[in-house]
Amino acid sequence: QKGNTAAIASLPDVTCFEKSPSPGGLWTSDRNNSIYGGQKSANMYEALWTNGPKECIEFFDYTFDAHFGCALPTYMPRQLILEYMLARCTKDNPNFFDNVKFNTSVKAVNFNEDL
C-alpha cells in the first residue's frame, strides 16, 4: 500500500545530533568508551547475543531471511542485529542518515519562537 506522500512531504526537515561517529545506538560496541570521551556508556559488548528471539524484533517488510539469505538461529549476535537494522533503515532510502550530524555533542538547546 502506498503511503500518504503529501503528508510525508509536509513534515519538517529535522537535523539530528549524535555524539557517536556512526548510527547504531546501543547495538554498537565500544568497550573502551572511546567514542564518548571515556565516559560510561550503555553500549553493548562485542560478544553479546540477544536474549530475546529475533522474530520479536523482525520488521514485517524486511525479514531476516531476506536480508541474510539463509536460516539463522533464534538468538543472534549483536553485530548481525545492528547490520540488519541499519540495512532496513537504508533499504528504500540510502540517504536515511544524511540529516544526522555524527560526532556532535549538544551542550544546550534554546527554543526559537520565530521559527
Backbone bond lengths (Angstrom), bond angles and torsions (degrees), N, CA, C in turn:
res aa  C-N    CA-C-N  psi(-1)  N-CA   C-N-CA  omega(-1)  CA-C   N-CA-C  phi
1 Q - - - 1.445 - - 1.523 108.64 -
2 K 1.297 116.01 136.46 1.462 121.84 177.92 1.522 109.58 -74.81
3 G 1.330 114.94 144.00 1.454 120.75 177.51 1.514 111.29 -83.13
4 N 1.284 116.83 177.11 1.451 123.81 179.32 1.529 107.77 -85.48
5 T 1.325 116.48 88.62 1.464 120.89 -174.99 1.524 112.27 -65.65
6 A 1.328 117.86 -30.51 1.466 120.15 178.08 1.532 110.12 -65.99
7 A 1.320 116.58 -42.25 1.468 120.11 179.07 1.521 110.07 -66.82
8 I 1.304 117.05 -40.92 1.466 120.70 179.29 1.525 110.20 -64.07
9 A 1.332 116.75 -41.25 1.463 120.71 -179.88 1.535 111.69 -65.04
10 S 1.334 117.39 -24.97 1.464 120.14 -178.89 1.528 112.90 -85.45
11 L 1.309 118.06 -4.81 1.460 120.48 178.33 1.528 109.92 -67.14
12 P 1.315 116.88 147.14 1.467 118.90 -179.91 1.525 111.44 -69.94
13 D 1.308 115.92 154.63 1.458 122.30 174.94 1.524 106.87 -82.25
14 V 1.311 117.09 116.56 1.459 122.21 -173.43 1.520 109.66 -115.28
15 T 1.317 116.10 139.52 1.455 121.74 173.24 1.520 107.97 -108.55
16 C 1.318 116.33 129.84 1.464 122.08 176.63 1.517 108.74 -102.24
17 F 1.315 116.03 143.74 1.461 121.58 178.35 1.521 107.88 -113.91
18 E 1.310 115.96 126.10 1.461 122.10 -176.19 1.523 109.58 -127.31
19 K 1.312 115.80 128.44 1.452 120.99 -177.43 1.531 112.61 -69.63
20 S 1.300 117.14 -32.32 1.467 120.17 -177.67 1.529 110.83 -78.04
21 P 1.324 117.33 165.07 1.463 120.52 -177.44 1.532 114.33 -81.54
22 S 1.328 117.82 -6.14 1.466 119.69 -176.54 1.523 109.76 -156.71
23 P 1.327 117.80 164.78 1.460 120.47 177.99 1.529 110.87 -72.28
24 G 1.304 115.53 162.43 1.456 119.94 175.46 1.509 114.04 138.73
25 G 1.312 116.47 -23.64 1.454 119.74 176.72 1.515 112.97 54.05
26 L 1.324 115.69 -132.44 1.459 121.17 -178.28 1.523 113.47 -63.41
27 W 1.319 117.53 -19.63 1.462 120.59 -177.20 1.523 112.88 -79.55
28 T 1.319 117.40 -8.65 1.461 119.44 176.19 1.520 109.29 -77.96
29 S 1.305 116.11 166.29 1.462 120.54 -179.61 1.518 108.90 -129.45
30 D 1.322 115.46 121.18 1.459 120.52 175.57 1.524 107.14 -145.53
31 R 1.318 115.58 86.18 1.461 121.08 -174.40 1.523 112.62 -60.25
32 N 1.309 118.37 -29.46 1.456 120.75 -178.44 1.523 112.48 -92.51
33 N 1.318 116.75 -0.82 1.462 122.24 -178.69 1.523 111.94 56.33
34 S 1.323 117.08 29.02 1.463 119.92 -177.03 1.525 112.19 -66.03
35 I 1.329 117.56 -28.14 1.468 118.74 -179.68 1.518 111.63 -73.22
36 Y 1.326 117.27 -14.53 1.460 120.92 178.96 1.515 111.44 -111.25
37 G 1.310 117.08 23.98 1.456 121.25 177.12 1.518 112.83 63.84
38 G 1.327 116.72 31.89 1.454 120.46 178.67 1.517 113.84 83.65
39 Q 1.326 118.46 -4.59 1.463 121.43 178.75 1.526 109.60 -74.14
40 K 1.310 116.18 154.92 1.464 120.49 177.95 1.523 109.18 -64.75
41 S 1.317 114.58 141.35 1.459 119.38 176.44 1.518 108.44 -134.25
42 A 1.305 116.06 169.16 1.463 121.49 179.77 1.527 111.50 -98.66
43 N 1.319 117.67 16.05 1.457 120.30 -178.13 1.525 111.13 -61.10
44 M 1.297 114.55 153.82 1.455 121.15 179.72 1.525 110.18 -80.19
45 Y 1.312 116.23 158.83 1.458 119.31 177.52 1.523 110.12 -87.42
46 E 1.299 116.20 157.05 1.464 123.21 -170.33 1.530 113.40 -54.48
47 A 1.316 118.09 -42.69 1.471 121.05 -173.55 1.525 113.85 -90.48
48 L 1.320 117.60 10.95 1.460 120.88 -177.31 1.528 112.35 -63.25
49 W 1.315 116.02 138.42 1.456 123.14 169.26 1.526 106.69 -115.95
50 T 1.323 117.11 149.25 1.460 120.31 -179.71 1.524 110.05 -63.96
51 N 1.324 116.08 151.00 1.460 120.22 175.27 1.524 110.60 -106.83
52 G 1.306 115.62 11.05 1.462 121.91 175.16 1.521 108.97 -128.16
53 P 1.311 117.74 150.37 1.464 120.25 -178.25 1.520 112.68 -64.93
54 K 1.316 116.16 139.61 1.465 121.71 -178.60 1.524 111.16 -59.38
55 E 1.317 117.61 -28.44 1.461 121.14 -178.73 1.533 111.91 -62.40
56 C 1.315 117.10 -21.98 1.475 120.95 179.90 1.521 112.25 -79.90
57 I 1.332 117.47 -15.92 1.466 119.41 -179.90 1.525 112.14 -119.52
58 E 1.313 116.66 9.45 1.469 120.93 -178.82 1.524 110.29 -73.94
59 F 1.324 116.64 135.74 1.462 121.31 175.88 1.524 109.50 -73.04
60 F 1.324 116.84 139.47 1.459 120.39 -177.35 1.531 112.26 -65.22
61 D 1.327 116.52 -27.99 1.460 119.90 -175.41 1.535 113.11 -106.17
62 Y 1.319 116.28 9.62 1.460 120.19 -179.48 1.527 107.45 -156.02
63 T 1.296 115.98 94.57 1.458 120.23 -173.42 1.528 111.68 -82.75
64 F 1.308 115.33 161.25 1.461 120.75 174.91 1.525 109.90 -61.97
65 D 1.342 116.44 -40.88 1.469 120.13 178.60 1.527 110.95 -61.16
66 A 1.336 117.20 -42.01 1.460 120.46 179.85 1.526 110.76 -64.67
67 H 1.321 116.95 -38.84 1.465 120.20 -178.06 1.524 112.05 -73.53
68 F 1.326 116.14 -49.94 1.467 119.75 -173.59 1.522 113.00 -90.15
69 G 1.339 117.71 -19.08 1.464 120.72 177.69 1.511 114.79 72.85
70 C 1.314 117.09 17.53 1.469 120.08 178.27 1.525 108.60 -159.71
71 A 1.307 115.36 166.41 1.461 120.90 177.15 1.529 109.10 -71.07
72 L 1.317 115.58 145.90 1.463 121.50 -178.58 1.521 109.92 -130.07
73 P 1.324 116.54 160.14 1.466 118.78 176.59 1.525 110.67 -67.46
74 T 1.305 116.12 159.84 1.461 120.95 179.78 1.519 111.41 -63.40
75 Y 1.322 116.83 -40.77 1.459 121.60 178.65 1.518 107.93 -103.40
76 M 1.329 115.86 130.61 1.467 119.57 -170.38 1.527 111.88 -121.54
77 P 1.336 115.36 156.75 1.463 119.21 176.68 1.530 111.66 -72.23
78 R 1.316 113.81 151.51 1.456 122.45 -178.50 1.524 112.95 -50.21
79 Q 1.323 117.26 -46.86 1.465 121.15 -175.18 1.529 111.80 -61.25
80 L 1.328 118.16 -38.12 1.463 120.46 179.40 1.527 111.89 -70.85
81 I 1.329 116.78 -35.66 1.473 120.02 176.17 1.526 109.30 -64.20
82 L 1.321 116.76 -44.79 1.465 120.93 178.21 1.527 110.64 -59.85
83 E 1.311 117.31 -47.87 1.470 121.39 179.18 1.526 111.00 -57.61
84 Y 1.330 116.73 -45.62 1.460 122.30 -179.38 1.535 111.47 -61.50
85 M 1.337 116.80 -47.09 1.471 120.46 -178.59 1.528 112.09 -64.53
86 L 1.327 116.79 -42.48 1.467 119.42 178.76 1.526 111.28 -66.17
87 A 1.328 116.45 -38.31 1.470 119.82 178.44 1.525 110.71 -64.47
88 R 1.323 117.76 -38.98 1.466 120.54 178.93 1.524 110.61 -65.76
89 C 1.318 117.09 -40.91 1.469 120.85 179.76 1.525 111.64 -61.52
90 T 1.314 116.83 -36.81 1.462 120.83 -174.32 1.531 113.63 -101.52
91 K 1.329 117.14 -0.42 1.472 121.27 -177.00 1.526 112.36 -55.86
92 D 1.302 117.51 -52.36 1.463 121.86 -178.34 1.524 112.57 -100.26
93 N 1.312 116.24 -6.03 1.461 120.39 -179.06 1.534 108.98 -144.63
94 P 1.333 116.84 85.81 1.464 119.41 -178.59 1.526 113.36 -60.74
95 N 1.331 117.19 -15.45 1.461 121.60 -179.81 1.530 112.19 -98.48
96 F 1.309 116.43 18.30 1.465 122.65 -174.55 1.534 112.52 -50.68
97 F 1.314 117.73 -39.25 1.463 121.35 -175.58 1.527 113.66 -96.22
98 D 1.315 117.77 11.68 1.469 120.50 -178.64 1.525 113.65 -62.10
99 N 1.323 117.70 -30.01 1.469 120.87 -179.05 1.518 112.65 -95.72
100 V 1.328 115.75 21.02 1.462 120.39 175.89 1.525 107.94 -108.43
101 K 1.302 115.75 126.12 1.467 121.68 176.69 1.527 107.23 -96.77
102 F 1.335 115.81 98.21 1.454 121.11 -179.95 1.531 109.89 -76.76
103 N 1.313 116.26 163.74 1.469 122.70 -177.87 1.530 111.62 57.34
104 T 1.332 115.98 37.24 1.460 120.51 -176.50 1.524 110.25 -129.56
105 S 1.304 115.90 120.03 1.467 121.39 175.50 1.522 108.93 -94.87
106 V 1.305 116.38 143.31 1.460 121.82 176.43 1.516 107.20 -106.10
107 K 1.306 116.30 120.48 1.473 121.97 -178.76 1.512 111.73 -95.43
108 A 1.328 117.09 -32.11 1.471 120.71 -178.94 1.531 108.86 -157.81
109 V 1.313 115.70 154.29 1.462 121.74 177.43 1.523 107.47 -132.93
110 N 1.318 116.64 133.81 1.456 122.39 177.40 1.513 109.34 -121.36
111 F 1.322 116.44 139.19 1.454 121.89 177.81 1.522 109.66 -80.06
112 N 1.313 116.97 132.04 1.460 121.71 178.60 1.523 107.75 -110.22
113 E 1.318 117.99 104.54 1.463 122.33 -177.83 1.514 113.26 -66.18
114 D 1.325 118.08 -19.88 1.468 122.02 -178.63 1.523 112.02 -74.78
115 L 1.311 117.43 -16.37 1.467 119.31 -179.33 1.470 108.10 -89.76
